[in-house]
């Protein structure tokens, strides 16, 4: 919208002050439609102010909220679990969709940090990729029944430790048997993280999905 000239501004200011104009505006503002619109505008302004206030408060009191939430959960643990169980039973599709959204968001963050491609062969197709335990200690998580979501949260909270990398399923399996066929002259690429702890052949926790037959 073009800026009004000084003359136009002066005219509009003088026009609004005319008694007949003010009377018409007052009569219009008293109509139910005008009152409803005014209330809607005021509510919208209040909601915007509240959103800004809440975002600022949440940011400035993050640790205080975390402690409060933990204390509240400890005191009402059974009640919270019961409500969550009831809600999940009554709204299975919503719970499933929400869990999938959370799972995907955490996984996206981790994949982005570790490169979103296989550290061995460079494969980028997401469906072929997995999060690898560099030190081959994933059996400890499986033994403790730790879910993938819990693992993702742990990785993020601990600042994306070097104990993880992205491998495709083929390279992940080949790593267990070693060396991977992608390695040149028996040497892995620079992007591949070498386990700090070598997995022993007789380790009862070592999973070997297949073996070479010749």
MDAnalysis code that builds the backbone (N, CA, C; Angstrom):
import MDAnalysis as mda
import numpy as np

u = mda.Universe.empty(642, n_residues=214, atom_resindex=np.repeat(np.arange(214), 3), trajectory=True)
u.add_TopologyAttr("name", ["N", "CA", "C"] * 214)
u.add_TopologyAttr("resid", np.arange(1, 215))
u.add_TopologyAttr("resname", ["UNK", "UNK", "UNK", "UNK", "UNK", "UNK", "UNK", "UNK", "UNK", "UNK", "UNK", "UNK", "UNK", "UNK", "UNK", "UNK", "UNK", "UNK", "UNK", "UNK", "UNK", "UNK", "UNK", "UNK", "UNK", "UNK", "UNK", "UNK", "UNK", "UNK", "UNK", "UNK", "UNK", "UNK", "UNK", "UNK", "UNK", "UNK", "UNK", "UNK", "UNK", "UNK", "UNK", "UNK", "UNK", "UNK", "UNK", "UNK", "UNK", "UNK", "UNK", "UNK", "UNK", "UNK", "UNK", "UNK", "UNK", "UNK", "UNK", "UNK", "UNK", "UNK", "UNK", "UNK", "UNK", "UNK", "UNK", "UNK", "UNK", "UNK", "UNK", "UNK", "UNK", "UNK", "UNK", "UNK", "UNK", "UNK", "UNK", "UNK", "UNK", "UNK", "UNK", "UNK", "UNK", "UNK", "UNK", "UNK", "UNK", "UNK", "UNK", "UNK", "UNK", "UNK", "UNK", "UNK", "UNK", "UNK", "UNK", "UNK", "UNK", "UNK", "UNK", "UNK", "UNK", "UNK", "UNK", "UNK", "UNK", "UNK", "UNK", "UNK", "UNK", "UNK", "UNK", "UNK", "UNK", "UNK", "UNK", "UNK", "UNK", "UNK", "UNK", "UNK", "UNK", "UNK", "UNK", "UNK", "UNK", "UNK", "UNK", "UNK", "UNK", "UNK", "UNK", "UNK", "UNK", "UNK", "UNK", "UNK", "UNK", "UNK", "UNK", "UNK", "UNK", "UNK", "UNK", "UNK", "UNK", "UNK", "UNK", "UNK", "UNK", "UNK", "UNK", "UNK", "UNK", "UNK", "UNK", "UNK", "UNK", "UNK", "UNK", "UNK", "UNK", "UNK", "UNK", "UNK", "UNK", "UNK", "UNK", "UNK", "UNK", "UNK", "UNK", "UNK", "UNK", "UNK", "UNK", "UNK", "UNK", "UNK", "UNK", "UNK", "UNK", "UNK", "UNK", "UNK", "UNK", "UNK", "UNK", "UNK", "UNK", "UNK", "UNK", "UNK", "UNK", "UNK", "UNK", "UNK", "UNK", "UNK", "UNK", "UNK", "UNK", "UNK", "UNK", "UNK", "UNK", "UNK", "UNK", "UNK", "UNK", "UNK"])
u.atoms.positions = np.array([
    [0.849, -1.190, 0.000],
    [0.000, 0.000, 0.000],
    [0.889, 1.245, 0.000],
    [0.677, 2.184, -0.975],
    [1.530, 3.378, -1.050],
    [1.340, 4.282, 0.161],
    [2.414, 4.949, 0.532],
    [2.361, 5.842, 1.684],
    [1.544, 7.084, 1.349],
    [0.732, 7.498, 2.313],
    [-0.110, 8.662, 2.092],
    [0.719, 9.945, 2.143],
    [0.275, 10.901, 1.361],
    [0.948, 12.202, 1.361],
    [0.586, 12.957, 2.629],
    [1.396, 13.933, 3.026],
    [1.083, 14.733, 4.224],
    [-0.286, 15.387, 4.139],
    [-0.653, 15.832, 2.933],
    [-1.952, 16.470, 2.766],
    [-3.090, 15.486, 3.031],
    [-2.908, 14.246, 2.507],
    [-3.933, 13.226, 2.702],
    [-4.062, 12.855, 4.168],
    [-2.942, 12.722, 4.851],
    [-2.959, 12.395, 6.273],
    [-3.673, 13.476, 7.078],
    [-3.375, 14.731, 6.752],
    [-4.011, 15.839, 7.471],
    [-5.512, 15.841, 7.234],
    [-5.917, 15.545, 5.995],
    [-7.350, 15.528, 5.672],
    [-8.051, 14.409, 6.442],
    [-7.452, 13.190, 6.475],
    [-8.076, 12.054, 7.146],
    [-8.182, 12.300, 8.651],
    [-7.174, 12.944, 9.219],
    [-7.232, 13.251, 10.648],
    [-8.360, 14.230, 10.944],
    [-8.500, 15.225, 10.087],
    [-9.577, 16.210, 10.263],
    [-10.938, 15.552, 10.045],
    [-11.003, 14.606, 9.071],
    [-12.259, 13.934, 8.746],
    [-12.743, 13.088, 9.918],
    [-11.856, 12.373, 10.571],
    [-12.240, 11.508, 11.678],
    [-12.758, 12.291, 12.877],
    [-12.357, 13.555, 12.982],
    [-12.771, 14.371, 14.121],
    [-14.128, 15.021, 13.910],
    [-14.695, 14.914, 12.732],
    [-15.992, 15.522, 12.479],
    [-17.059, 14.845, 13.329],
    [-17.973, 15.620, 13.928],
    [-18.998, 15.051, 14.818],
    [-19.842, 13.989, 14.143],
    [-20.257, 14.234, 12.888],
    [-21.118, 13.259, 12.229],
    [-20.382, 11.931, 11.949],
    [-19.076, 12.045, 11.664],
    [-18.276, 10.833, 11.410],
    [-18.096, 10.047, 12.706],
    [-17.801, 10.755, 13.779],
    [-17.631, 10.093, 15.071],
    [-18.933, 9.444, 15.517],
    [-20.065, 10.093, 15.231],
    [-21.360, 9.531, 15.605],
    [-21.635, 8.244, 14.826],
    [-21.345, 8.243, 13.528],
    [-21.546, 7.039, 12.715],
    [-20.645, 5.891, 13.191],
    [-19.380, 6.226, 13.510],
    [-18.457, 5.197, 13.976],
    [-18.934, 4.611, 15.306],
    [-19.415, 5.494, 16.205],
    [-19.902, 5.027, 17.503],
    [-21.112, 4.127, 17.335],
    [-22.003, 4.492, 16.425],
    [-23.182, 3.671, 16.176],
    [-22.801, 2.317, 15.574],
    [-21.808, 2.341, 14.692],
    [-21.355, 1.095, 14.071],
    [-20.689, 0.176, 15.086],
    [-19.907, 0.765, 15.985],
    [-19.193, -0.049, 16.973],
    [-20.126, -0.678, 17.994],
    [-21.351, -0.201, 18.085],
    [-22.294, -0.747, 19.047],
    [-23.075, -1.928, 18.492],
    [-22.918, -2.226, 17.228],
    [-23.643, -3.347, 16.637],
    [-23.059, -4.666, 17.144],
    [-23.881, -5.741, 17.208],
    [-23.371, -7.053, 17.667],
    [-22.196, -7.559, 16.830],
    [-22.253, -7.312, 15.513],
    [-21.166, -7.778, 14.648],
    [-19.848, -7.095, 14.993],
    [-19.894, -5.778, 15.216],
    [-18.687, -5.027, 15.542],
    [-18.128, -5.443, 16.900],
    [-19.037, -5.663, 17.870],
    [-18.588, -6.081, 19.191],
    [-17.914, -7.457, 19.133],
    [-18.482, -8.362, 18.322],
    [-17.902, -9.697, 18.191],
    [-16.509, -9.628, 17.569],
    [-16.361, -8.779, 16.540],
    [-15.054, -8.621, 15.903],
    [-14.036, -8.007, 16.856],
    [-14.492, -7.045, 17.651],
    [-13.590, -6.409, 18.621],
    [-13.125, -7.416, 19.671],
    [-14.050, -8.241, 20.145],
    [-13.685, -9.261, 21.113],
    [-12.712, -10.278, 20.519],
    [-12.924, -10.635, 19.263],
    [-12.036, -11.581, 18.584],
    [-10.629, -11.009, 18.438],
    [-10.545, -9.727, 18.070],
    [-9.234, -9.083, 17.936],
    [-8.521, -9.007, 19.282],
    [-9.276, -8.676, 20.332],
    [-8.678, -8.579, 21.667],
    [-8.187, -9.949, 22.135],
    [-8.988, -10.990, 21.870],
    [-8.593, -12.337, 22.257],
    [-7.328, -12.767, 21.515],
    [-7.275, -12.431, 20.224],
    [-6.097, -12.779, 19.420],
    [-4.852, -12.087, 19.963],
    [-4.994, -10.805, 20.320],
    [-3.850, -10.081, 20.887],
    [-3.415, -10.689, 22.205],
    [-4.401, -11.058, 23.044],
    [-4.087, -11.665, 24.329],
    [-3.380, -13.011, 24.143],
    [-3.808, -13.805, 23.160],
    [-3.194, -15.099, 22.905],
    [-1.752, -14.936, 22.421],
    [-1.530, -13.942, 21.567],
    [-0.171, -13.689, 21.093],
    [0.739, -13.293, 22.259],
    [0.226, -12.394, 23.136],
    [1.004, -11.980, 24.304],
    [1.283, -13.172, 25.208],
    [0.272, -14.034, 25.387],
    [0.442, -15.192, 26.253],
    [1.477, -16.154, 25.666],
    [1.426, -16.365, 24.340],
    [2.389, -17.265, 23.702],
    [3.819, -16.754, 23.873],
    [3.990, -15.447, 23.692],
    [5.321, -14.853, 23.852],
    [5.796, -14.997, 25.290],
    [4.886, -14.742, 26.231],
    [5.239, -14.853, 27.646],
    [5.618, -16.291, 28.004],
    [4.816, -17.256, 27.527],
    [5.064, -18.649, 27.877],
    [6.381, -19.140, 27.279],
    [6.674, -18.757, 26.045],
    [7.935, -19.165, 25.420],
    [9.127, -18.594, 26.182],
    [9.012, -17.335, 26.585],
    [10.091, -16.707, 27.344],
    [10.253, -17.375, 28.706],
    [9.122, -17.625, 29.369],
    [9.166, -18.256, 30.691],
    [9.770, -19.656, 30.605],
    [9.339, -20.433, 29.627],
    [9.849, -21.801, 29.474],
    [11.355, -21.804, 29.225],
    [11.801, -20.850, 28.446],
    [13.232, -20.786, 28.114],
    [14.059, -20.379, 29.329],
    [13.553, -19.454, 30.127],
    [14.310, -18.934, 31.258],
    [14.228, -19.826, 32.496],
    [13.232, -20.721, 32.556],
    [13.049, -21.573, 33.735],
    [13.101, -23.055, 33.348],
    [13.942, -23.383, 32.396],
    [14.002, -24.753, 31.893],
    [14.410, -25.745, 32.994],
    [15.459, -25.439, 33.734],
    [15.934, -26.350, 34.770],
    [14.917, -26.454, 35.908],
    [14.317, -25.334, 36.273],
    [13.309, -25.345, 37.330],
    [12.115, -26.217, 36.930],
    [11.696, -26.130, 35.685],
    [10.587, -26.950, 35.194],
    [10.958, -28.426, 35.175],
    [12.212, -28.715, 34.769],
    [12.658, -30.109, 34.718],
    [12.605, -30.751, 36.107],
    [13.092, -30.012, 37.118],
    [13.081, -30.527, 38.488],
    [11.649, -30.711, 38.983],
    [10.807, -29.719, 38.711],
    [9.402, -29.801, 39.145],
    [8.709, -30.996, 38.502],
    [8.920, -31.161, 37.190],
    [8.278, -32.271, 36.481],
    [8.740, -33.618, 37.031],
    [10.027, -33.721, 37.367],
    [10.544, -34.974, 37.903],
    [9.947, -35.277, 39.271],
    [9.870, -34.247, 40.105],
    [9.279, -34.431, 41.439],
    [7.804, -34.808, 41.322],
    [7.093, -34.115, 40.429],
    [5.664, -34.399, 40.249],
    [5.462, -35.832, 39.752],
    [6.297, -36.249, 38.815],
    [6.169, -37.611, 38.282],
    [6.436, -38.650, 39.365],
    [7.444, -38.410, 40.186],
    [7.768, -39.363, 41.249],
    [6.619, -39.484, 42.254],
    [5.923, -38.380, 42.499],
    [4.844, -38.385, 43.477],
    [3.540, -38.935, 42.906],
    [3.377, -38.876, 41.582],
    [2.118, -39.306, 40.955],
    [2.374, -40.348, 39.867],
    [3.399, -41.143, 40.051],
    [3.826, -42.082, 39.024],
    [2.712, -43.046, 38.614],
    [2.108, -43.707, 39.576],
    [1.084, -44.710, 39.283],
    [-0.137, -44.072, 38.620],
    [-0.509, -42.894, 39.109],
    [-1.667, -42.198, 38.530],
    [-1.401, -41.819, 37.073],
    [-0.195, -41.322, 36.792],
    [0.161, -40.931, 35.430],
    [0.181, -42.143, 34.501],
    [0.746, -43.248, 34.983],
    [0.799, -44.469, 34.173],
    [-0.595, -44.997, 33.881],
    [-1.471, -44.934, 34.875],
    [-2.840, -45.424, 34.696],
    [-3.585, -44.579, 33.656],
    [-3.414, -43.248, 33.735],
    [-4.067, -42.371, 32.766],
    [-3.524, -42.606, 31.359],
    [-2.197, -42.777, 31.273],
    [-1.583, -43.013, 29.967],
    [-2.061, -44.331, 29.367],
    [-2.198, -45.343, 30.216],
    [-2.666, -46.645, 29.753],
    [-4.111, -46.558, 29.269],
    [-4.945, -45.835, 30.007],
    [-6.343, -45.666, 29.615],
    [-6.457, -44.892, 28.307],
    [-5.666, -43.815, 28.189],
    [-5.701, -43.013, 26.964],
    [-5.248, -43.837, 25.760],
    [-4.186, -44.640, 25.949],
    [-3.677, -45.458, 24.851],
    [-4.707, -46.482, 24.401],
    [-5.488, -47.007, 25.363],
    [-6.511, -47.982, 25.016],
    [-7.672, -47.322, 24.274],
    [-7.995, -46.078, 24.642],
    [-9.126, -45.388, 24.022],
    [-8.751, -44.679, 22.721],
    [-7.470, -44.357, 22.558],
    [-7.032, -43.634, 21.354],
    [-5.793, -44.304, 20.749],
    [-5.917, -45.544, 20.317],
    [-4.727, -46.271, 19.823],
    [-4.083, -45.634, 18.598],
    [-4.895, -45.135, 17.680],
    [-4.327, -44.562, 16.457],
    [-3.552, -43.278, 16.744],
    [-4.108, -42.426, 17.626],
    [-3.405, -41.192, 17.978],
    [-2.085, -41.487, 18.681],
    [-2.103, -42.461, 19.586],
    [-0.882, -42.825, 20.317],
    [0.151, -43.399, 19.358],
    [-0.283, -44.234, 18.445],
    [0.632, -44.832, 17.471],
    [1.265, -43.755, 16.592],
    [0.438, -42.807, 16.122],
    [0.956, -41.731, 15.272],
    [1.924, -40.836, 16.039],
    [1.600, -40.541, 17.298],
    [2.471, -39.687, 18.108],
    [3.803, -40.375, 18.407],
    [3.748, -41.665, 18.732],
    [4.983, -42.410, 18.992],
    [5.864, -42.469, 17.748],
    [5.245, -42.643, 16.604],
    [6.004, -42.685, 15.348],
    [6.649, -41.342, 15.064],
    [5.923, -40.255, 15.355],
    [6.470, -38.914, 15.137],
    [7.677, -38.669, 16.042],
    [7.561, -39.049, 17.322],
    [8.672, -38.875, 18.262],
    [9.865, -39.715, 17.832],
    [9.590, -40.982, 17.489],
    [10.660, -41.898, 17.063],
    [11.402, -41.343, 15.851],
    [10.642, -40.859, 14.872],
    [11.255, -40.344, 13.645],
    [12.054, -39.075, 13.912],
    [11.545, -38.187, 14.768],
    [12.241, -36.925, 15.040],
    [13.584, -37.173, 15.719],
    [13.610, -38.086, 16.696],
    [14.871, -38.421, 17.368],
    [15.849, -39.073, 16.394],
    [15.341, -39.991, 15.599],
    [16.197, -40.697, 14.647],
    [16.774, -39.738, 13.610],
    [15.972, -38.773, 13.180],
    [16.449, -37.777, 12.216],
    [17.616, -36.976, 12.787],
    [17.498, -36.559, 14.050],
    [18.566, -35.792, 14.693],
    [19.870, -36.598, 14.741],
    [19.752, -37.870, 15.085],
    [20.939, -38.717, 15.209],
    [21.569, -38.982, 13.846],
    [20.738, -39.264, 12.865],
    [21.275, -39.515, 11.522],
    [21.961, -38.269, 10.969],
    [21.360, -37.108, 11.200],
    [21.971, -35.872, 10.716],
    [23.335, -35.648, 11.363],
    [23.454, -35.958, 12.652],
    [24.722, -35.740, 13.344],
    [25.805, -36.684, 12.835],
    [25.453, -37.942, 12.639],
    [26.458, -38.934, 12.254],
    [26.642, -39.060, 10.742],
    [26.006, -38.176, 9.973],
    [26.323, -38.111, 8.552],
    [25.277, -38.620, 7.586],
    [24.256, -39.324, 8.058],
    [23.163, -39.811, 7.202],
    [23.636, -40.716, 6.065],
    [24.770, -41.368, 6.239],
    [25.231, -42.343, 5.238],
    [26.126, -43.372, 5.923],
    [26.258, -44.516, 5.284],
    [27.060, -45.594, 5.850],
    [28.515, -45.159, 5.951],
    [29.095, -45.306, 7.133],
    [30.484, -44.898, 7.352],
    [31.470, -45.833, 6.666],
    [30.962, -46.948, 6.139],
    [31.848, -47.918, 5.482],
    [31.771, -47.815, 3.966],
    [30.561, -47.961, 3.408],
    [30.420, -47.973, 1.946],
    [29.820, -46.700, 1.370],
    [29.280, -45.836, 2.216],
    [28.718, -44.575, 1.740],
    [27.268, -44.649, 1.318],
    [26.591, -45.767, 1.560],
    [25.178, -45.915, 1.210],
    [24.342, -44.830, 1.897],
    [23.417, -44.200, 1.125],
    [22.605, -43.106, 1.668],
    [21.116, -43.433, 1.716],
    [20.702, -44.558, 1.146],
    [19.289, -44.932, 1.178],
    [18.887, -45.214, 2.623],
    [17.960, -44.400, 3.131],
    [17.627, -44.433, 4.562],
    [17.144, -45.810, 5.026],
    [16.384, -46.490, 4.207],
    [15.819, -47.758, 4.631],
    [16.895, -48.817, 4.818],
    [18.084, -48.629, 4.220],
    [19.172, -49.589, 4.359],
    [20.087, -49.280, 5.544],
    [19.882, -48.152, 6.207],
    [20.825, -47.687, 7.224],
    [20.365, -48.038, 8.648],
    [21.334, -48.141, 9.540],
    [21.051, -48.431, 10.945],
    [22.093, -47.741, 11.817],
    [21.782, -47.629, 13.105],
    [22.720, -47.049, 14.060],
    [23.555, -48.180, 14.660],
    [24.845, -48.089, 14.486],
    [25.750, -49.165, 14.908],
    [26.438, -48.817, 16.213],
    [26.525, -49.813, 17.106],
    [27.325, -49.680, 18.324],
    [28.779, -49.977, 17.957],
    [29.618, -48.973, 17.982],
    [30.996, -49.110, 17.517],
    [31.714, -50.235, 18.254],
    [31.512, -50.337, 19.565],
    [32.234, -51.321, 20.375],
    [31.514, -52.667, 20.493],
    [30.532, -52.871, 19.604],
    [29.820, -54.157, 19.564],
    [29.183, -54.523, 20.901],
    [28.691, -53.520, 21.621],
    [28.084, -53.780, 22.929],
    [26.577, -53.575, 22.914],
    [25.981, -53.700, 21.750],
    [24.532, -53.535, 21.662],
    [23.773, -54.601, 22.426],
    [24.415, -55.766, 22.639],
    [23.753, -56.846, 23.379],
    [23.414, -56.410, 24.799],
    [24.205, -55.480, 25.364],
    [23.915, -55.019, 26.718],
    [22.586, -54.273, 26.760],
    [22.327, -53.478, 25.727],
    [21.045, -52.769, 25.657],
    [19.906, -53.757, 25.464],
    [20.105, -54.736, 24.597],
    [19.050, -55.723, 24.361],
    [18.769, -56.536, 25.616],
    [19.805, -56.833, 26.377],
    [19.630, -57.602, 27.598],
    [18.834, -56.810, 28.631],
    [18.956, -55.492, 28.606],
    [18.244, -54.632, 29.557],
    [16.880, -54.190, 29.026],
    [16.525, -54.692, 27.822],
    [15.239, -54.349, 27.202],
    [15.069, -52.843, 27.007],
    [16.148, -52.167, 26.642],
    [16.092, -50.733, 26.363],
    [15.543, -50.523, 24.959],
    [14.505, -49.729, 24.835],
    [13.878, -49.498, 23.534],
    [14.738, -48.594, 22.663],
    [14.425, -48.579, 21.366],
    [15.158, -47.711, 20.446],
    [14.991, -46.239, 20.809],
    [13.769, -45.861, 21.202],
    [13.526, -44.464, 21.574],
    [14.370, -44.077, 22.777],
    [14.444, -44.964, 23.777],
    [15.268, -44.691, 24.961],
    [16.738, -44.563, 24.572],
    [17.175, -45.388, 23.625],
    [18.562, -45.300, 23.150],
    [18.804, -43.967, 22.457],
    [17.877, -43.547, 21.614],
    [18.029, -42.275, 20.898],
    [18.100, -41.102, 21.878],
    [17.234, -41.127, 22.884],
    [17.238, -40.056, 23.884],
    [18.573, -40.021, 24.608],
    [19.095, -41.205, 24.952],
    [20.380, -41.290, 25.636],
    [21.505, -40.727, 24.780],
    [21.499, -41.045, 23.481],
    [22.537, -40.546, 22.566],
    [22.499, -39.028, 22.502],
    [21.305, -38.462, 22.381],
    [21.157, -37.008, 22.271],
    [21.565, -36.319, 23.569],
    [21.101, -36.868, 24.713],
    [21.426, -36.258, 26.008],
    [22.919, -36.290, 26.295],
    [23.608, -37.322, 25.815],
    [25.040, -37.467, 26.071],
    [25.899, -36.788, 25.004],
    [25.274, -35.963, 24.186],
    [26.044, -35.166, 23.227],
    [26.585, -35.950, 22.057],
    [25.860, -36.961, 21.590],
    [26.254, -37.757, 20.428],
    [27.667, -38.330, 20.587],
    [27.845, -39.297, 21.480],
    [29.183, -39.863, 21.736],
    [29.746, -40.582, 20.517],
    [31.057, -40.812, 20.549],
    [31.743, -41.474, 19.445],
    [31.515, -42.979, 19.431],
    [30.728, -43.491, 20.359],
    [30.480, -44.932, 20.428],
    [29.430, -45.390, 19.424],
    [28.986, -44.490, 18.554],
    [27.967, -44.844, 17.573],
    [28.379, -44.333, 16.198],
    [27.848, -44.972, 15.168],
    [28.060, -44.542, 13.792],
    [26.914, -45.086, 12.943],
    [26.801, -44.607, 11.726],
    [25.780, -45.086, 10.804],
    [26.407, -46.118, 9.877],
    [25.803, -47.298, 9.817],
    [26.221, -48.342, 8.884],
    [24.993, -48.893, 8.167],
    [25.184, -49.325, 6.941],
    [24.103, -50.033, 6.271],
    [24.037, -51.435, 6.865],
    [22.929, -52.129, 6.638],
    [22.760, -53.442, 7.249],
    [23.828, -54.432, 6.761],
    [24.215, -54.343, 5.495],
    [25.237, -55.249, 4.973],
    [26.572, -55.053, 5.691],
    [26.993, -53.800, 5.800],
    [28.276, -53.517, 6.453],
    [28.212, -53.817, 7.941],
    [27.037, -53.647, 8.531],
    [26.878, -53.949, 9.950],
    [27.057, -55.441, 10.197],
    [26.437, -56.266, 9.344],
    [26.605, -57.710, 9.471],
    [28.039, -58.120, 9.184],
    [28.620, -57.539, 8.116],
    [29.987, -57.906, 7.745],
    [30.985, -57.511, 8.824],
    [30.701, -56.446, 9.536],
    [31.598, -55.995, 10.609],
    [31.730, -57.058, 11.690],
    [30.642, -57.788, 11.965],
    [30.673, -58.821, 12.996],
    [31.645, -59.935, 12.594],
    [31.630, -60.282, 11.309],
    [32.501, -61.342, 10.825],
    [33.889, -60.810, 10.507],
    [33.952, -59.613, 9.933],
    [35.164, -58.883, 9.629],
    [36.158, -59.640, 8.753],
    [36.893, -58.919, 7.903],
    [36.641, -57.512, 7.576],
    [35.532, -57.383, 6.531],
    [34.969, -56.198, 6.410],
    [33.907, -55.961, 5.438],
    [34.488, -56.034, 4.026],
    [33.770, -56.607, 3.064],
    [34.260, -56.672, 1.686],
    [34.560, -55.308, 1.065],
    [34.010, -54.248, 1.628],
    [34.276, -52.909, 1.084],
    [35.667, -52.395, 1.456],
    [36.278, -52.992, 2.450],
    [37.598, -52.537, 2.875],
    [38.640, -52.853, 1.798],
    [39.504, -51.915, 1.556],
    [40.559, -52.110, 0.563],
    [41.829, -52.602, 1.258],
    [42.319, -53.743, 0.792],
    [43.511, -54.348, 1.382],
    [43.347, -54.584, 2.888],
    [42.124, -54.913, 3.269],
    [41.863, -55.198, 4.673],
    [41.799, -53.985, 5.569],
    [41.804, -52.785, 4.981],
    [41.789, -51.552, 5.766],
    [40.463, -50.820, 5.579],
    [39.825, -50.420, 6.679],
    [38.553, -49.702, 6.558],
    [38.767, -48.272, 6.088],
    [37.730, -47.621, 5.548],
    [37.861, -46.212, 5.169],
    [38.046, -45.327, 6.393],
    [38.514, -44.106, 6.173],
    [38.798, -43.197, 7.287],
    [37.549, -42.847, 8.082],
    [36.384, -42.939, 7.447],
    [35.137, -42.590, 8.137],
    [34.636, -43.703, 9.052],
    [35.185, -44.884, 8.925],
    [34.735, -46.031, 9.722],
    [35.417, -46.015, 11.092],
    [34.630, -46.168, 12.157],
    [35.173, -46.160, 13.517],
    [35.539, -47.571, 13.938],
    [36.783, -47.754, 14.328],
    [37.271, -49.060, 14.759],
    [36.834, -49.323, 16.189],
    [36.317, -50.522, 16.488],
    [35.920, -50.840, 17.870],
    [37.109, -50.755, 18.815],
    [36.854, -50.177, 19.980],
    [37.897, -50.110, 21.000],
    [38.077, -51.458, 21.691],
    [36.988, -52.246, 21.677],
    [37.012, -53.571, 22.289],
    [36.754, -54.597, 21.206],
    [37.697, -55.478, 20.974],
    [37.539, -56.493, 19.941],
    [36.595, -57.587, 20.424],
    [35.626, -57.922, 19.598],
    [34.651, -58.944, 19.979],
    [35.278, -60.318, 19.817],
    [35.286, -61.086, 20.859],
    [35.887, -62.402, 20.845],
    [34.977, -63.402, 20.137],
    [35.624, -64.417, 19.532],
    [34.864, -65.397, 18.762],
    [33.941, -66.215, 19.648],
    [34.330, -66.415, 20.923],
    [33.516, -67.223, 21.814],
    [32.594, -66.401, 22.698],
    [32.452, -65.115, 22.373],
    [31.574, -64.247, 23.165],
    [30.140, -64.731, 23.005],
    [29.515, -65.129, 24.104],
    [28.165, -65.677, 24.010],
    [27.144, -64.629, 23.596],
    [27.505, -63.332, 23.738],
    [26.579, -62.267, 23.360],
    [26.745, -61.867, 21.904],
    [27.813, -62.333, 21.249],
    [28.059, -61.934, 19.860],
    [27.023, -62.583, 18.959],
    [26.368, -61.769, 18.162],
    [25.357, -62.291, 17.248],
    [25.974, -62.427, 15.871],
    [25.821, -63.589, 15.285],
    [26.345, -63.834, 13.946],
    [25.193, -64.283, 13.058],
    [24.630, -63.381, 12.282],
    [23.452, -63.703, 11.503],
    [23.726, -64.706, 10.395],
    [24.986, -64.817, 9.931],
    [25.325, -65.791, 8.911],
    [26.819, -66.045, 8.964],
    [27.284, -67.043, 8.314],
    [28.713, -67.344, 8.233],
    [29.083, -67.644, 6.796],
    [30.333, -67.376, 6.450],
    [30.799, -67.665, 5.109],
    [30.914, -69.173, 4.930],
    [30.532, -69.651, 3.762],
    [30.606, -71.088, 3.489],
    [31.674, -71.421, 2.457],
    [32.372, -70.404, 2.015],
    [33.431, -70.693, 1.074],
    [33.488, -69.704, -0.058],
])
